[in-house]
């Protein structure tokens, strides 16, 4: 379903990011990877909540969580590694 498709997309996105950071020798790689793992864990827990009780699932809260996390991650965390990847500098 939708959760599985979204989880697959996010996992693939994170894998591409991690490959770029690793190849560029980005010094913040391990911390950034840890943030990805935390998010995937929270996402998986949310998916389990939905599976267990779909009628009680708060989609608005989930969408807000997803929007806030991804906005912060892209605008704050991802921006940190972009110059390293572009320049190839460590």
PDB file as gemmi writes it, atoms N, CA and C in Angstrom:
CRYST1    1.000    1.000    1.000  90.00  90.00  90.00 P 1                      
ATOM      1  N   UNK A   1       0.800  -1.192   0.000  1.00  0.00           N  
ATOM      2  CA  UNK A   1       0.000   0.000   0.000  1.00  0.00           C  
ATOM      3  C   UNK A   1       0.846   1.260   0.000  1.00  0.00           C  
ATOM      4  N   UNK A   2       0.225   2.335   0.352  1.00  0.00           N  
ATOM      5  CA  UNK A   2       0.865   3.655   0.335  1.00  0.00           C  
ATOM      6  C   UNK A   2       2.060   3.717   1.283  1.00  0.00           C  
ATOM      7  N   UNK A   3       1.903   3.142   2.486  1.00  0.00           N  
ATOM      8  CA  UNK A   3       3.021   3.163   3.437  1.00  0.00           C  
ATOM      9  C   UNK A   3       4.246   2.452   2.857  1.00  0.00           C  
ATOM     10  N   UNK A   4       4.013   1.307   2.243  1.00  0.00           N  
ATOM     11  CA  UNK A   4       5.136   0.548   1.688  1.00  0.00           C  
ATOM     12  C   UNK A   4       5.812   1.301   0.548  1.00  0.00           C  
ATOM     13  N   UNK A   5       5.024   1.928  -0.311  1.00  0.00           N  
ATOM     14  CA  UNK A   5       5.596   2.709  -1.409  1.00  0.00           C  
ATOM     15  C   UNK A   5       6.400   3.889  -0.877  1.00  0.00           C  
ATOM     16  N   UNK A   6       5.851   4.585   0.122  1.00  0.00           N  
ATOM     17  CA  UNK A   6       6.542   5.726   0.707  1.00  0.00           C  
ATOM     18  C   UNK A   6       7.821   5.281   1.415  1.00  0.00           C  
ATOM     19  N   UNK A   7       7.739   4.174   2.143  1.00  0.00           N  
ATOM     20  CA  UNK A   7       8.913   3.659   2.845  1.00  0.00           C  
ATOM     21  C   UNK A   7      10.008   3.277   1.845  1.00  0.00           C  
ATOM     22  N   UNK A   8       9.623   2.659   0.740  1.00  0.00           N  
ATOM     23  CA  UNK A   8      10.591   2.274  -0.291  1.00  0.00           C  
ATOM     24  C   UNK A   8      11.256   3.519  -0.879  1.00  0.00           C  
ATOM     25  N   UNK A   9      10.452   4.539  -1.198  1.00  0.00           N  
ATOM     26  CA  UNK A   9      10.998   5.772  -1.767  1.00  0.00           C  
ATOM     27  C   UNK A   9      11.985   6.429  -0.796  1.00  0.00           C  
ATOM     28  N   UNK A  10      11.584   6.551   0.465  1.00  0.00           N  
ATOM     29  CA  UNK A  10      12.442   7.197   1.467  1.00  0.00           C  
ATOM     30  C   UNK A  10      13.730   6.402   1.647  1.00  0.00           C  
ATOM     31  N   UNK A  11      13.611   5.084   1.723  1.00  0.00           N  
ATOM     32  CA  UNK A  11      14.796   4.229   1.892  1.00  0.00           C  
ATOM     33  C   UNK A  11      15.758   4.421   0.718  1.00  0.00           C  
ATOM     34  N   UNK A  12      15.229   4.440  -0.507  1.00  0.00           N  
ATOM     35  CA  UNK A  12      16.078   4.631  -1.683  1.00  0.00           C  
ATOM     36  C   UNK A  12      16.711   6.021  -1.700  1.00  0.00           C  
ATOM     37  N   UNK A  13      15.943   7.025  -1.299  1.00  0.00           N  
ATOM     38  CA  UNK A  13      16.471   8.395  -1.231  1.00  0.00           C  
ATOM     39  C   UNK A  13      17.623   8.471  -0.231  1.00  0.00           C  
ATOM     40  N   UNK A  14      17.404   7.915   0.957  1.00  0.00           N  
ATOM     41  CA  UNK A  14      18.445   7.927   1.982  1.00  0.00           C  
ATOM     42  C   UNK A  14      19.679   7.161   1.513  1.00  0.00           C  
ATOM     43  N   UNK A  15      19.487   6.034   0.841  1.00  0.00           N  
ATOM     44  CA  UNK A  15      20.620   5.245   0.353  1.00  0.00           C  
ATOM     45  C   UNK A  15      21.446   6.050  -0.650  1.00  0.00           C  
ATOM     46  N   UNK A  16      20.772   6.779  -1.554  1.00  0.00           N  
ATOM     47  CA  UNK A  16      21.495   7.620  -2.526  1.00  0.00           C  
ATOM     48  C   UNK A  16      22.273   8.722  -1.810  1.00  0.00           C  
ATOM     49  N   UNK A  17      21.632   9.367  -0.846  1.00  0.00           N  
ATOM     50  CA  UNK A  17      22.315  10.416  -0.079  1.00  0.00           C  
ATOM     51  C   UNK A  17      23.548   9.864   0.619  1.00  0.00           C  
ATOM     52  N   UNK A  18      23.375   8.727   1.265  1.00  0.00           N  
ATOM     53  CA  UNK A  18      24.483   8.137   2.017  1.00  0.00           C  
ATOM     54  C   UNK A  18      25.636   7.741   1.104  1.00  0.00           C  
ATOM     55  N   UNK A  19      25.327   7.266  -0.082  1.00  0.00           N  
ATOM     56  CA  UNK A  19      26.374   6.927  -1.042  1.00  0.00           C  
ATOM     57  C   UNK A  19      27.143   8.179  -1.459  1.00  0.00           C  
ATOM     58  N   UNK A  20      26.416   9.261  -1.755  1.00  0.00           N  
ATOM     59  CA  UNK A  20      27.070  10.515  -2.137  1.00  0.00           C  
ATOM     60  C   UNK A  20      27.969  11.034  -1.017  1.00  0.00           C  
ATOM     61  N   UNK A  21      27.439  11.014   0.213  1.00  0.00           N  
ATOM     62  CA  UNK A  21      28.231  11.514   1.343  1.00  0.00           C  
ATOM     63  C   UNK A  21      29.464  10.663   1.579  1.00  0.00           C  
ATOM     64  N   UNK A  22      29.291   9.353   1.482  1.00  0.00           N  
ATOM     65  CA  UNK A  22      30.411   8.441   1.695  1.00  0.00           C  
ATOM     66  C   UNK A  22      31.487   8.646   0.638  1.00  0.00           C  
ATOM     67  N   UNK A  23      31.077   8.743  -0.624  1.00  0.00           N  
ATOM     68  CA  UNK A  23      32.031   8.948  -1.718  1.00  0.00           C  
ATOM     69  C   UNK A  23      32.757  10.283  -1.608  1.00  0.00           C  
ATOM     70  N   UNK A  24      32.074  11.292  -1.063  1.00  0.00           N  
ATOM     71  CA  UNK A  24      32.681  12.618  -0.917  1.00  0.00           C  
ATOM     72  C   UNK A  24      33.541  12.714   0.344  1.00  0.00           C  
ATOM     73  N   UNK A  25      33.486  11.684   1.203  1.00  0.00           N  
ATOM     74  CA  UNK A  25      34.239  11.718   2.453  1.00  0.00           C  
ATOM     75  C   UNK A  25      33.688  12.740   3.430  1.00  0.00           C  
ATOM     76  N   UNK A  26      32.387  12.955   3.383  1.00  0.00           N  
ATOM     77  CA  UNK A  26      31.746  13.954   4.256  1.00  0.00           C  
ATOM     78  C   UNK A  26      31.947  13.596   5.724  1.00  0.00           C  
ATOM     79  N   UNK A  27      32.502  14.533   6.493  1.00  0.00           N  
ATOM     80  CA  UNK A  27      32.851  14.259   7.892  1.00  0.00           C  
ATOM     81  C   UNK A  27      31.620  14.030   8.775  1.00  0.00           C  
ATOM     82  N   UNK A  28      30.472  14.544   8.384  1.00  0.00           N  
ATOM     83  CA  UNK A  28      29.257  14.359   9.175  1.00  0.00           C  
ATOM     84  C   UNK A  28      28.436  13.156   8.749  1.00  0.00           C  
ATOM     85  N   UNK A  29      29.046  12.269   7.973  1.00  0.00           N  
ATOM     86  CA  UNK A  29      28.321  11.134   7.407  1.00  0.00           C  
ATOM     87  C   UNK A  29      27.655  10.259   8.461  1.00  0.00           C  
ATOM     88  N   UNK A  30      28.372   9.861   9.474  1.00  0.00           N  
ATOM     89  CA  UNK A  30      27.818   8.938  10.475  1.00  0.00           C  
ATOM     90  C   UNK A  30      26.630   9.557  11.213  1.00  0.00           C  
ATOM     91  N   UNK A  31      26.731  10.831  11.557  1.00  0.00           N  
ATOM     92  CA  UNK A  31      25.629  11.507  12.244  1.00  0.00           C  
ATOM     93  C   UNK A  31      24.412  11.627  11.326  1.00  0.00           C  
ATOM     94  N   UNK A  32      24.649  11.942  10.081  1.00  0.00           N  
ATOM     95  CA  UNK A  32      23.554  12.072   9.124  1.00  0.00           C  
ATOM     96  C   UNK A  32      22.878  10.719   8.912  1.00  0.00           C  
ATOM     97  N   UNK A  33      23.685   9.683   8.804  1.00  0.00           N  
ATOM     98  CA  UNK A  33      23.149   8.328   8.647  1.00  0.00           C  
ATOM     99  C   UNK A  33      22.315   7.947   9.870  1.00  0.00           C  
ATOM    100  N   UNK A  34      22.757   8.364  11.054  1.00  0.00           N  
ATOM    101  CA  UNK A  34      22.010   8.080  12.286  1.00  0.00           C  
ATOM    102  C   UNK A  34      20.636   8.758  12.241  1.00  0.00           C  
ATOM    103  N   UNK A  35      20.565   9.977  11.714  1.00  0.00           N  
ATOM    104  CA  UNK A  35      19.280  10.672  11.571  1.00  0.00           C  
ATOM    105  C   UNK A  35      18.349   9.912  10.633  1.00  0.00           C  
ATOM    106  N   UNK A  36      18.905   9.363   9.570  1.00  0.00           N  
ATOM    107  CA  UNK A  36      18.107   8.547   8.656  1.00  0.00           C  
ATOM    108  C   UNK A  36      17.539   7.322   9.382  1.00  0.00           C  
ATOM    109  N   UNK A  37      18.367   6.687  10.189  1.00  0.00           N  
ATOM    110  CA  UNK A  37      17.929   5.483  10.909  1.00  0.00           C  
ATOM    111  C   UNK A  37      16.830   5.813  11.915  1.00  0.00           C  
ATOM    112  N   UNK A  38      16.962   6.947  12.592  1.00  0.00           N  
ATOM    113  CA  UNK A  38      15.942   7.375  13.551  1.00  0.00           C  
ATOM    114  C   UNK A  38      14.623   7.611  12.831  1.00  0.00           C  
ATOM    115  N   UNK A  39      14.682   8.284  11.694  1.00  0.00           N  
ATOM    116  CA  UNK A  39      13.466   8.546  10.942  1.00  0.00           C  
ATOM    117  C   UNK A  39      12.828   7.250  10.461  1.00  0.00           C  
ATOM    118  N   UNK A  40      13.623   6.342   9.909  1.00  0.00           N  
ATOM    119  CA  UNK A  40      13.065   5.085   9.411  1.00  0.00           C  
ATOM    120  C   UNK A  40      12.432   4.280  10.540  1.00  0.00           C  
ATOM    121  N   UNK A  41      13.031   4.325  11.709  1.00  0.00           N  
ATOM    122  CA  UNK A  41      12.463   3.630  12.861  1.00  0.00           C  
ATOM    123  C   UNK A  41      11.112   4.232  13.246  1.00  0.00           C  
ATOM    124  N   UNK A  42      11.040   5.568  13.282  1.00  0.00           N  
ATOM    125  CA  UNK A  42       9.782   6.245  13.610  1.00  0.00           C  
ATOM    126  C   UNK A  42       8.732   5.968  12.544  1.00  0.00           C  
ATOM    127  N   UNK A  43       9.147   5.947  11.302  1.00  0.00           N  
ATOM    128  CA  UNK A  43       8.213   5.680  10.205  1.00  0.00           C  
ATOM    129  C   UNK A  43       7.671   4.255  10.309  1.00  0.00           C  
ATOM    130  N   UNK A  44       8.544   3.299  10.601  1.00  0.00           N  
ATOM    131  CA  UNK A  44       8.122   1.905  10.730  1.00  0.00           C  
ATOM    132  C   UNK A  44       7.144   1.743  11.891  1.00  0.00           C  
ATOM    133  N   UNK A  45       7.419   2.418  13.014  1.00  0.00           N  
ATOM    134  CA  UNK A  45       6.516   2.368  14.175  1.00  0.00           C  
ATOM    135  C   UNK A  45       5.150   2.934  13.805  1.00  0.00           C  
ATOM    136  N   UNK A  46       5.153   4.023  13.049  1.00  0.00           N  
ATOM    137  CA  UNK A  46       3.898   4.629  12.595  1.00  0.00           C  
ATOM    138  C   UNK A  46       3.133   3.664  11.702  1.00  0.00           C  
ATOM    139  N   UNK A  47       3.845   3.004  10.799  1.00  0.00           N  
ATOM    140  CA  UNK A  47       3.211   2.030   9.911  1.00  0.00           C  
ATOM    141  C   UNK A  47       2.576   0.908  10.721  1.00  0.00           C  
ATOM    142  N   UNK A  48       3.271   0.455  11.761  1.00  0.00           N  
ATOM    143  CA  UNK A  48       2.725  -0.599  12.620  1.00  0.00           C  
ATOM    144  C   UNK A  48       1.458  -0.125  13.329  1.00  0.00           C  
ATOM    145  N   UNK A  49       1.448   1.134  13.774  1.00  0.00           N  
ATOM    146  CA  UNK A  49       0.264   1.692  14.428  1.00  0.00           C  
ATOM    147  C   UNK A  49      -0.919   1.704  13.489  1.00  0.00           C  
ATOM    148  N   UNK A  50      -0.659   2.080  12.250  1.00  0.00           N  
ATOM    149  CA  UNK A  50      -1.726   2.097  11.259  1.00  0.00           C  
ATOM    150  C   UNK A  50      -2.257   0.682  10.999  1.00  0.00           C  
ATOM    151  N   UNK A  51      -1.343  -0.257  10.850  1.00  0.00           N  
ATOM    152  CA  UNK A  51      -1.724  -1.640  10.577  1.00  0.00           C  
ATOM    153  C   UNK A  51      -2.559  -2.216  11.718  1.00  0.00           C  
ATOM    154  N   UNK A  52      -2.182  -1.874  12.949  1.00  0.00           N  
ATOM    155  CA  UNK A  52      -2.884  -2.403  14.123  1.00  0.00           C  
ATOM    156  C   UNK A  52      -4.271  -1.790  14.298  1.00  0.00           C  
ATOM    157  N   UNK A  53      -4.420  -0.521  13.981  1.00  0.00           N  
ATOM    158  CA  UNK A  53      -5.708   0.147  14.212  1.00  0.00           C  
ATOM    159  C   UNK A  53      -5.929   1.240  13.170  1.00  0.00           C  
ATOM    160  N   UNK A  54      -6.219   0.859  11.936  1.00  0.00           N  
ATOM    161  CA  UNK A  54      -6.346   1.863  10.870  1.00  0.00           C  
ATOM    162  C   UNK A  54      -7.448   2.889  11.106  1.00  0.00           C  
ATOM    163  N   UNK A  55      -8.518   2.493  11.773  1.00  0.00           N  
ATOM    164  CA  UNK A  55      -9.616   3.447  11.992  1.00  0.00           C  
ATOM    165  C   UNK A  55      -9.275   4.511  13.023  1.00  0.00           C  
ATOM    166  N   UNK A  56      -8.344   4.207  13.916  1.00  0.00           N  
ATOM    167  CA  UNK A  56      -7.938   5.174  14.933  1.00  0.00           C  
ATOM    168  C   UNK A  56      -6.708   5.981  14.522  1.00  0.00           C  
ATOM    169  N   UNK A  57      -6.158   5.653  13.370  1.00  0.00           N  
ATOM    170  CA  UNK A  57      -4.922   6.298  12.944  1.00  0.00           C  
ATOM    171  C   UNK A  57      -5.160   7.770  12.637  1.00  0.00           C  
ATOM    172  N   UNK A  58      -4.290   8.619  13.155  1.00  0.00           N  
ATOM    173  CA  UNK A  58      -4.397  10.070  12.963  1.00  0.00           C  
ATOM    174  C   UNK A  58      -3.556  10.487  11.748  1.00  0.00           C  
ATOM    175  N   UNK A  59      -4.185  10.493  10.582  1.00  0.00           N  
ATOM    176  CA  UNK A  59      -3.467  10.832   9.354  1.00  0.00           C  
ATOM    177  C   UNK A  59      -2.959  12.265   9.374  1.00  0.00           C  
ATOM    178  N   UNK A  60      -3.727  13.179   9.946  1.00  0.00           N  
ATOM    179  CA  UNK A  60      -3.285  14.579   9.987  1.00  0.00           C  
ATOM    180  C   UNK A  60      -1.992  14.716  10.788  1.00  0.00           C  
ATOM    181  N   UNK A  61      -1.931  14.047  11.930  1.00  0.00           N  
ATOM    182  CA  UNK A  61      -0.723  14.103  12.759  1.00  0.00           C  
ATOM    183  C   UNK A  61       0.459  13.460  12.026  1.00  0.00           C  
ATOM    184  N   UNK A  62       0.191  12.360  11.325  1.00  0.00           N  
ATOM    185  CA  UNK A  62       1.255  11.689  10.578  1.00  0.00           C  
ATOM    186  C   UNK A  62       1.782  12.587   9.466  1.00  0.00           C  
ATOM    187  N   UNK A  63       0.886  13.209   8.711  1.00  0.00           N  
ATOM    188  CA  UNK A  63       1.315  14.087   7.623  1.00  0.00           C  
ATOM    189  C   UNK A  63       2.084  15.294   8.149  1.00  0.00           C  
ATOM    190  N   UNK A  64       1.671  15.815   9.290  1.00  0.00           N  
ATOM    191  CA  UNK A  64       2.385  16.936   9.906  1.00  0.00           C  
ATOM    192  C   UNK A  64       3.791  16.505  10.328  1.00  0.00           C  
ATOM    193  N   UNK A  65       3.883  15.333  10.963  1.00  0.00           N  
ATOM    194  CA  UNK A  65       5.185  14.780  11.359  1.00  0.00           C  
ATOM    195  C   UNK A  65       6.084  14.618  10.140  1.00  0.00           C  
ATOM    196  N   UNK A  66       5.543  14.021   9.079  1.00  0.00           N  
ATOM    197  CA  UNK A  66       6.307  13.769   7.867  1.00  0.00           C  
ATOM    198  C   UNK A  66       6.783  15.073   7.237  1.00  0.00           C  
ATOM    199  N   UNK A  67       5.891  16.028   7.115  1.00  0.00           N  
ATOM    200  CA  UNK A  67       6.223  17.336   6.532  1.00  0.00           C  
ATOM    201  C   UNK A  67       7.292  18.053   7.351  1.00  0.00           C  
ATOM    202  N   UNK A  68       7.097  18.118   8.667  1.00  0.00           N  
ATOM    203  CA  UNK A  68       8.057  18.819   9.522  1.00  0.00           C  
ATOM    204  C   UNK A  68       9.426  18.155   9.497  1.00  0.00           C  
ATOM    205  N   UNK A  69       9.442  16.826   9.583  1.00  0.00           N  
ATOM    206  CA  UNK A  69      10.723  16.127   9.611  1.00  0.00           C  
ATOM    207  C   UNK A  69      11.456  16.302   8.287  1.00  0.00           C  
ATOM    208  N   UNK A  70      10.759  16.098   7.196  1.00  0.00           N  
ATOM    209  CA  UNK A  70      11.421  16.200   5.900  1.00  0.00           C  
ATOM    210  C   UNK A  70      11.861  17.625   5.595  1.00  0.00           C  
ATOM    211  N   UNK A  71      11.053  18.612   5.956  1.00  0.00           N  
ATOM    212  CA  UNK A  71      11.469  20.001   5.744  1.00  0.00           C  
ATOM    213  C   UNK A  71      12.728  20.310   6.541  1.00  0.00           C  
ATOM    214  N   UNK A  72      12.748  19.909   7.801  1.00  0.00           N  
ATOM    215  CA  UNK A  72      13.930  20.159   8.624  1.00  0.00           C  
ATOM    216  C   UNK A  72      15.135  19.410   8.058  1.00  0.00           C  
ATOM    217  N   UNK A  73      14.910  18.159   7.706  1.00  0.00           N  
ATOM    218  CA  UNK A  73      16.019  17.340   7.224  1.00  0.00           C  
ATOM    219  C   UNK A  73      16.605  17.932   5.941  1.00  0.00           C  
ATOM    220  N   UNK A  74      15.755  18.297   5.005  1.00  0.00           N  
ATOM    221  CA  UNK A  74      16.243  18.824   3.731  1.00  0.00           C  
ATOM    222  C   UNK A  74      16.840  20.214   3.892  1.00  0.00           C  
ATOM    223  N   UNK A  75      16.145  21.091   4.597  1.00  0.00           N  
ATOM    224  CA  UNK A  75      16.582  22.486   4.685  1.00  0.00           C  
ATOM    225  C   UNK A  75      17.719  22.721   5.681  1.00  0.00           C  
ATOM    226  N   UNK A  76      17.859  21.837   6.652  1.00  0.00           N  
ATOM    227  CA  UNK A  76      18.898  22.029   7.663  1.00  0.00           C  
ATOM    228  C   UNK A  76      20.015  20.996   7.532  1.00  0.00           C  
ATOM    229  N   UNK A  77      19.656  19.730   7.543  1.00  0.00           N  
ATOM    230  CA  UNK A  77      20.676  18.678   7.555  1.00  0.00           C  
ATOM    231  C   UNK A  77      21.285  18.415   6.179  1.00  0.00           C  
ATOM    232  N   UNK A  78      20.443  18.268   5.161  1.00  0.00           N  
ATOM    233  CA  UNK A  78      20.975  17.953   3.839  1.00  0.00           C  
ATOM    234  C   UNK A  78      21.843  19.070   3.287  1.00  0.00           C  
ATOM    235  N   UNK A  79      21.489  20.288   3.598  1.00  0.00           N  
ATOM    236  CA  UNK A  79      22.229  21.432   3.069  1.00  0.00           C  
ATOM    237  C   UNK A  79      23.687  21.422   3.556  1.00  0.00           C  
ATOM    238  N   UNK A  80      23.936  20.764   4.692  1.00  0.00           N  
ATOM    239  CA  UNK A  80      25.292  20.715   5.250  1.00  0.00           C  
ATOM    240  C   UNK A  80      26.259  19.930   4.366  1.00  0.00           C  
ATOM    241  N   UNK A  81      25.766  18.876   3.720  1.00  0.00           N  
ATOM    242  CA  UNK A  81      26.692  18.056   2.936  1.00  0.00           C  
ATOM    243  C   UNK A  81      26.800  18.466   1.464  1.00  0.00           C  
ATOM    244  N   UNK A  82      25.893  19.286   0.979  1.00  0.00           N  
ATOM    245  CA  UNK A  82      25.877  19.640  -0.440  1.00  0.00           C  
ATOM    246  C   UNK A  82      27.215  20.218  -0.921  1.00  0.00           C  
ATOM    247  N   UNK A  83      27.811  21.188  -0.221  1.00  0.00           N  
ATOM    248  CA  UNK A  83      29.091  21.732  -0.712  1.00  0.00           C  
ATOM    249  C   UNK A  83      30.200  20.680  -0.795  1.00  0.00           C  
ATOM    250  N   UNK A  84      30.181  19.717   0.125  1.00  0.00           N  
ATOM    251  CA  UNK A  84      31.206  18.672   0.117  1.00  0.00           C  
ATOM    252  C   UNK A  84      31.048  17.758  -1.084  1.00  0.00           C  
ATOM    253  N   UNK A  85      29.807  17.435  -1.412  1.00  0.00           N  
ATOM    254  CA  UNK A  85      29.553  16.565  -2.545  1.00  0.00           C  
ATOM    255  C   UNK A  85      29.882  17.274  -3.853  1.00  0.00           C  
ATOM    256  N   UNK A  86      29.505  18.542  -3.946  1.00  0.00           N  
ATOM    257  CA  UNK A  86      29.758  19.314  -5.174  1.00  0.00           C  
ATOM    258  C   UNK A  86      31.254  19.486  -5.442  1.00  0.00           C  
ATOM    259  N   UNK A  87      32.019  19.760  -4.378  1.00  0.00           N  
ATOM    260  CA  UNK A  87      33.440  20.050  -4.542  1.00  0.00           C  
ATOM    261  C   UNK A  87      34.312  18.808  -4.455  1.00  0.00           C  
ATOM    262  N   UNK A  88      33.761  17.754  -3.856  1.00  0.00           N  
ATOM    263  CA  UNK A  88      34.575  16.557  -3.639  1.00  0.00           C  
ATOM    264  C   UNK A  88      35.536  16.726  -2.493  1.00  0.00           C  
ATOM    265  N   UNK A  89      35.378  17.842  -1.741  1.00  0.00           N  
ATOM    266  CA  UNK A  89      36.272  18.103  -0.613  1.00  0.00           C  
ATOM    267  C   UNK A  89      35.773  17.385   0.630  1.00  0.00           C  
ATOM    268  N   UNK A  90      36.690  17.059   1.489  1.00  0.00           N  
ATOM    269  CA  UNK A  90      36.350  16.399   2.743  1.00  0.00           C  
ATOM    270  C   UNK A  90      36.121  17.469   3.733  1.00  0.00           C  
TER     271      UNK A  90                                                      
END                                                                             
